[in-house]
Amino acid sequence: MKYPIIVVSVLSFLIFTPLYYFLSFSLQKIDVVFITISIFLFSTLIGFFISRQTTRYANIIQKVTDFDGNMSFLYRASSCFGDEAKAQVASILKKHYENIAQSGDWDSYFAHKSTTITDLTNLVVALAESRESLNPAQSGFISRAYFGLGELQKIRKNLIALYKERIPKVQWFLIFALLFVLVLAVSFIPSYMMLLASVIKAAFVSAVFAVVLMLYKLNNLSFFEAHIGQSSAQDVLDIIDGVK
């Protein structure tokens, strides 16, 4: 489903509007303070978690772009060893990035086993040992490549830690408990045979469901997946293919 949040919001609105309009399950009197407290607690908790997950997303995007930047540097700078060395680097990078660009599995190299960094390290070692003496450009590349490979490994470890930084089940239970209380409290507001009240209540409940779903997708790293790794992966492939 390409736009699950929109679909859930629209379906919720279409379902709850007639329910609130035709069914009389509201209370004649409901304490406004109770509704206010429910909204305050829910919005505070959801706001806190969304803020944390948004920061997590930003950190992941930064790490992914740093990783891809190091990769593109290794490809461009390897030309100092000739076309064959550059083609070998291109082969390793294409194997790495074509999988991301085609399948959308942008987290494959840190969520699953990957040999990309190992293959590049072996290639750099082979290039360093392939000649008895290196010119300044080649020597500089080898030094920078070793440093860059170390940075790639650190970035990968940081991505693994960020990937696993998810909302615990206990906190999800609290979120859904507050969600239930809030929806129940709003539902008790009188709206039988009142179109405007029914529409407002349904819109509110739909928005609440959409916010929880958005938090769920942020937590699972599936909200901006195309912007996290796929676009950056395609950029590196374009560099290798000479498009950029």
The 8 nearest C-alpha neighbors of each residue, nearest first, counted from 0:
[[1, 3, 2, 6, 4, 5, 7, 221],
 [0, 2, 3, 4, 6, 5, 222, 221],
 [1, 3, 5, 4, 0, 6, 7, 222],
 [4, 2, 6, 5, 0, 7, 1, 212],
 [3, 5, 7, 6, 209, 2, 8, 212],
 [6, 4, 8, 3, 7, 2, 9, 209],
 [5, 7, 3, 9, 8, 4, 10, 2],
 [6, 8, 4, 10, 5, 9, 11, 3],
 [9, 7, 205, 5, 11, 6, 10, 209],
 [8, 10, 12, 6, 11, 7, 5, 13],
 [11, 9, 13, 7, 12, 8, 14, 6],
 [12, 10, 14, 8, 205, 9, 13, 7],
 [11, 13, 9, 201, 15, 10, 14, 205],
 [14, 12, 10, 11, 16, 15, 9, 17],
 [15, 13, 11, 12, 16, 10, 17, 18],
 [14, 16, 18, 201, 12, 17, 13, 11],
 [15, 17, 201, 19, 197, 18, 198, 13],
 [18, 16, 20, 19, 15, 21, 14, 13],
 [19, 17, 15, 20, 16, 22, 21, 14],
 [18, 20, 197, 16, 17, 22, 21, 15],
 [19, 21, 17, 192, 191, 197, 18, 22],
 [20, 22, 18, 17, 19, 191, 192, 23],
 [23, 21, 18, 19, 20, 24, 191, 17],
 [22, 24, 191, 25, 21, 19, 190, 20],
 [25, 23, 22, 187, 26, 186, 189, 191],
 [26, 24, 187, 189, 188, 23, 186, 27],
 [27, 25, 187, 28, 29, 189, 188, 24],
 [28, 26, 25, 189, 29, 188, 187, 24],
 [27, 29, 26, 30, 188, 189, 187, 25],
 [30, 28, 31, 26, 27, 188, 187, 33],
 [29, 31, 32, 33, 28, 34, 35, 184],
 [30, 32, 34, 33, 35, 29, 36, 28],
 [33, 31, 35, 30, 34, 36, 37, 29],
 [32, 34, 36, 31, 30, 35, 37, 184],
 [35, 33, 37, 31, 32, 36, 184, 38],
 [34, 36, 32, 38, 33, 37, 39, 31],
 [35, 37, 39, 33, 38, 34, 32, 40],
 [38, 36, 34, 40, 35, 39, 181, 41],
 [37, 39, 41, 35, 36, 40, 42, 34],
 [38, 40, 36, 42, 37, 41, 43, 35],
 [41, 39, 43, 37, 38, 42, 36, 44],
 [40, 42, 38, 44, 43, 39, 177, 45],
 [41, 43, 45, 39, 44, 40, 46, 38],
 [44, 42, 46, 40, 41, 45, 39, 47],
 [43, 45, 47, 41, 46, 42, 40, 48],
 [44, 46, 42, 48, 47, 43, 41, 49],
 [47, 45, 43, 49, 44, 48, 42, 50],
 [46, 48, 44, 50, 45, 49, 43, 51],
 [47, 49, 51, 45, 50, 46, 52, 44],
 [48, 50, 52, 46, 51, 47, 53, 214],
 [51, 49, 53, 47, 48, 52, 46, 54],
 [52, 50, 48, 54, 49, 53, 55, 47],
 [51, 53, 55, 49, 54, 50, 217, 48],
 [52, 54, 56, 50, 55, 51, 49, 57],
 [55, 53, 57, 51, 56, 52, 50, 58],
 [54, 56, 52, 58, 53, 57, 59, 51],
 [57, 55, 53, 59, 54, 58, 52, 60],
 [56, 58, 54, 60, 55, 59, 61, 53],
 [59, 57, 61, 55, 56, 60, 62, 54],
 [58, 60, 62, 56, 61, 57, 63, 55],
 [59, 61, 63, 57, 58, 62, 227, 64],
 [60, 62, 58, 64, 59, 63, 65, 57],
 [61, 63, 65, 59, 64, 60, 154, 66],
 [64, 62, 66, 60, 65, 61, 59, 67],
 [63, 65, 67, 61, 66, 62, 68, 60],
 [66, 64, 62, 68, 63, 67, 61, 69],
 [67, 65, 63, 69, 64, 68, 151, 62],
 [66, 68, 70, 64, 69, 65, 63, 71],
 [67, 69, 65, 71, 70, 66, 64, 72],
 [70, 68, 72, 66, 67, 71, 147, 65],
 [69, 71, 67, 73, 68, 72, 66, 74],
 [70, 72, 74, 68, 73, 69, 235, 67],
 [71, 73, 69, 75, 74, 70, 76, 68],
 [74, 72, 70, 76, 71, 75, 77, 69],
 [73, 75, 71, 72, 77, 76, 88, 85],
 [74, 76, 72, 77, 73, 78, 71, 85],
 [75, 77, 78, 73, 74, 72, 79, 140],
 [78, 76, 85, 79, 74, 75, 80, 73],
 [77, 79, 81, 80, 85, 76, 82, 75],
 [78, 80, 77, 81, 137, 76, 136, 140],
 [81, 79, 78, 77, 84, 137, 82, 85],
 [82, 80, 78, 79, 83, 84, 85, 77],
 [81, 83, 85, 84, 86, 78, 80, 79],
 [82, 84, 86, 85, 81, 87, 80, 78],
 [85, 83, 87, 86, 82, 81, 80, 77],
 [84, 86, 82, 88, 77, 78, 83, 87],
 [87, 85, 89, 83, 84, 88, 82, 90],
 [88, 86, 84, 90, 89, 85, 83, 91],
 [87, 89, 85, 91, 90, 86, 74, 92],
 [90, 88, 86, 92, 87, 91, 93, 85],
 [89, 91, 87, 93, 88, 92, 86, 94],
 [92, 90, 88, 94, 89, 93, 95, 87],
 [91, 93, 95, 89, 94, 90, 96, 88],
 [94, 92, 96, 90, 95, 97, 91, 89],
 [93, 95, 91, 92, 97, 96, 90, 98],
 [96, 94, 92, 93, 97, 98, 91, 115],
 [95, 97, 99, 93, 98, 232, 94, 92],
 [98, 96, 100, 99, 93, 94, 101, 95],
 [97, 99, 96, 101, 100, 102, 95, 94],
 [100, 98, 105, 103, 104, 96, 97, 102],
 [99, 101, 97, 229, 98, 103, 233, 102],
 [102, 100, 98, 99, 103, 97, 104, 229],
 [101, 103, 104, 99, 98, 100, 105, 97],
 [102, 104, 99, 105, 100, 101, 229, 225],
 [105, 103, 99, 102, 106, 107, 98, 100],
 [104, 106, 99, 228, 103, 107, 229, 224],
 [105, 107, 104, 110, 108, 109, 228, 111],
 [108, 106, 111, 110, 104, 109, 105, 113],
 [107, 109, 113, 106, 111, 110, 112, 105],
 [108, 110, 111, 107, 159, 106, 155, 158],
 [109, 111, 107, 106, 108, 159, 112, 162],
 [112, 110, 107, 109, 108, 113, 106, 159],
 [111, 113, 108, 109, 114, 110, 107, 115],
 [112, 114, 108, 115, 111, 109, 107, 116],
 [115, 113, 117, 116, 118, 112, 108, 119],
 [114, 116, 118, 117, 113, 119, 95, 91],
 [115, 117, 119, 118, 114, 120, 148, 152],
 [118, 116, 120, 114, 115, 119, 121, 113],
 [119, 117, 115, 121, 120, 116, 114, 122],
 [118, 120, 122, 116, 121, 117, 123, 115],
 [121, 119, 117, 123, 122, 118, 116, 124],
 [122, 120, 124, 118, 119, 123, 125, 117],
 [121, 123, 125, 119, 120, 124, 126, 118],
 [122, 124, 126, 120, 125, 121, 119, 127],
 [125, 123, 127, 121, 122, 126, 120, 128],
 [124, 126, 122, 128, 123, 127, 129, 121],
 [127, 125, 129, 123, 128, 124, 122, 130],
 [126, 128, 124, 125, 129, 123, 141, 130],
 [129, 127, 125, 126, 130, 124, 131, 123],
 [128, 130, 126, 127, 125, 131, 124, 132],
 [131, 129, 132, 128, 133, 127, 126, 125],
 [130, 132, 133, 129, 128, 127, 134, 126],
 [133, 131, 130, 134, 138, 129, 127, 128],
 [132, 134, 138, 137, 135, 130, 131, 136],
 [133, 135, 137, 136, 138, 132, 139, 79],
 [136, 134, 138, 137, 139, 133, 140, 79],
 [137, 135, 139, 138, 134, 140, 79, 133],
 [138, 136, 140, 134, 139, 135, 133, 79],
 [137, 139, 135, 141, 140, 136, 133, 134],
 [138, 140, 136, 142, 137, 141, 135, 143],
 [139, 141, 137, 143, 138, 142, 144, 136],
 [142, 140, 144, 138, 143, 139, 145, 137],
 [143, 141, 139, 145, 144, 140, 138, 146],
 [142, 144, 140, 146, 141, 145, 147, 139],
 [143, 145, 147, 141, 146, 142, 140, 148],
 [146, 144, 148, 142, 147, 143, 141, 149],
 [145, 147, 143, 149, 144, 148, 150, 142],
 [146, 148, 144, 150, 149, 145, 143, 151],
 [149, 147, 151, 145, 150, 146, 144, 152],
 [148, 150, 146, 152, 147, 151, 145, 153],
 [151, 149, 147, 153, 148, 152, 154, 146],
 [152, 150, 148, 154, 149, 153, 66, 155],
 [151, 153, 155, 149, 150, 154, 148, 156],
 [154, 152, 150, 156, 155, 151, 157, 149],
 [153, 155, 157, 151, 156, 152, 150, 62],
 [154, 156, 158, 152, 153, 157, 109, 151],
 [155, 157, 159, 153, 158, 154, 152, 160],
 [158, 156, 154, 160, 155, 159, 161, 153],
 [159, 157, 161, 155, 160, 156, 162, 154],
 [158, 160, 162, 156, 157, 161, 109, 155],
 [159, 161, 157, 163, 158, 162, 164, 156],
 [162, 160, 158, 164, 163, 159, 157, 55],
 [161, 163, 159, 160, 164, 158, 165, 110],
 [162, 164, 160, 161, 165, 159, 158, 110],
 [165, 163, 161, 162, 160, 166, 55, 218],
 [166, 164, 163, 218, 167, 162, 219, 52],
 [165, 167, 170, 168, 218, 171, 164, 48],
 [168, 166, 169, 170, 165, 171, 172, 164],
 [167, 169, 171, 170, 172, 166, 173, 165],
 [170, 168, 172, 171, 167, 173, 166, 174],
 [169, 171, 173, 172, 168, 167, 174, 166],
 [172, 170, 168, 174, 173, 169, 175, 167],
 [171, 173, 169, 175, 170, 174, 176, 168],
 [174, 172, 170, 176, 171, 175, 177, 169],
 [175, 173, 171, 177, 172, 176, 178, 170],
 [174, 176, 178, 172, 177, 173, 179, 171],
 [175, 177, 173, 179, 178, 174, 172, 180],
 [178, 176, 180, 174, 175, 179, 41, 181],
 [177, 179, 175, 181, 176, 180, 174, 182],
 [180, 178, 176, 182, 177, 181, 183, 175],
 [179, 181, 177, 183, 178, 182, 184, 176],
 [180, 182, 184, 178, 183, 179, 37, 177],
 [183, 181, 185, 179, 184, 180, 186, 178],
 [182, 184, 186, 180, 181, 185, 179, 187],
 [183, 185, 181, 187, 186, 182, 34, 180],
 [186, 184, 182, 187, 183, 188, 181, 200],
 [187, 185, 183, 184, 188, 182, 25, 200],
 [186, 188, 25, 26, 184, 185, 189, 183],
 [187, 189, 186, 185, 25, 190, 26, 29],
 [190, 188, 25, 191, 187, 26, 27, 186],
 [189, 191, 193, 196, 197, 19, 20, 192],
 [190, 192, 20, 23, 193, 21, 189, 22],
 [193, 191, 20, 21, 194, 190, 197, 19],
 [194, 192, 190, 191, 196, 195, 20, 197],
 [195, 193, 197, 196, 198, 192, 20, 190],
 [194, 196, 198, 197, 193, 199, 190, 200],
 [197, 195, 199, 190, 198, 194, 193, 200],
 [196, 198, 194, 19, 200, 20, 16, 190],
 [197, 199, 201, 195, 16, 196, 200, 202],
 [198, 200, 202, 196, 201, 197, 203, 195],
 [201, 199, 203, 197, 202, 198, 196, 204],
 [200, 202, 15, 198, 12, 16, 204, 203],
 [203, 201, 205, 199, 200, 204, 12, 198],
 [202, 204, 200, 206, 201, 205, 199, 207],
 [203, 205, 207, 201, 206, 202, 200, 208],
 [206, 204, 8, 202, 208, 11, 207, 203],
 [205, 207, 209, 203, 204, 208, 202, 210],
 [206, 208, 204, 210, 209, 205, 203, 211],
 [207, 209, 205, 211, 206, 210, 212, 204],
 [210, 208, 206, 212, 207, 211, 4, 8],
 [209, 211, 213, 207, 212, 208, 206, 214],
 [212, 210, 214, 208, 213, 209, 215, 207],
 [213, 211, 215, 209, 214, 210, 208, 216],
 [212, 214, 210, 216, 215, 211, 209, 217],
 [213, 215, 217, 211, 212, 216, 49, 218],
 [214, 216, 212, 218, 213, 217, 211, 219],
 [217, 215, 219, 221, 222, 213, 218, 214],
 [218, 216, 214, 220, 222, 219, 215, 52],
 [217, 219, 215, 216, 220, 165, 214, 52],
 [220, 218, 216, 217, 221, 215, 165, 222],
 [221, 219, 217, 218, 222, 216, 224, 223],
 [220, 222, 216, 224, 219, 223, 217, 218],
 [221, 223, 216, 217, 224, 220, 213, 219],
 [224, 222, 226, 225, 221, 227, 220, 217],
 [225, 223, 221, 227, 226, 222, 220, 228],
 [224, 226, 229, 223, 227, 228, 230, 103],
 [227, 225, 223, 224, 230, 228, 229, 231],
 [228, 226, 224, 60, 225, 223, 229, 230],
 [227, 229, 105, 231, 230, 232, 226, 225],
 [228, 230, 232, 100, 225, 231, 99, 105],
 [229, 231, 233, 232, 228, 226, 234, 225],
 [230, 232, 234, 228, 233, 229, 235, 64],
 [233, 231, 229, 235, 234, 96, 230, 228],
 [232, 234, 236, 230, 231, 235, 100, 237],
 [233, 235, 231, 237, 232, 236, 230, 238],
 [236, 234, 238, 232, 237, 233, 71, 239],
 [235, 237, 233, 239, 238, 234, 240, 232],
 [238, 236, 242, 240, 234, 235, 239, 243],
 [237, 239, 243, 235, 241, 236, 240, 242],
 [238, 240, 236, 237, 241, 235, 89, 74],
 [241, 239, 237, 238, 242, 236, 243, 235],
 [242, 240, 238, 243, 239, 237, 236, 235],
 [241, 243, 237, 240, 238, 239, 236, 234],
 [242, 238, 241, 237, 240, 234, 239, 235]]
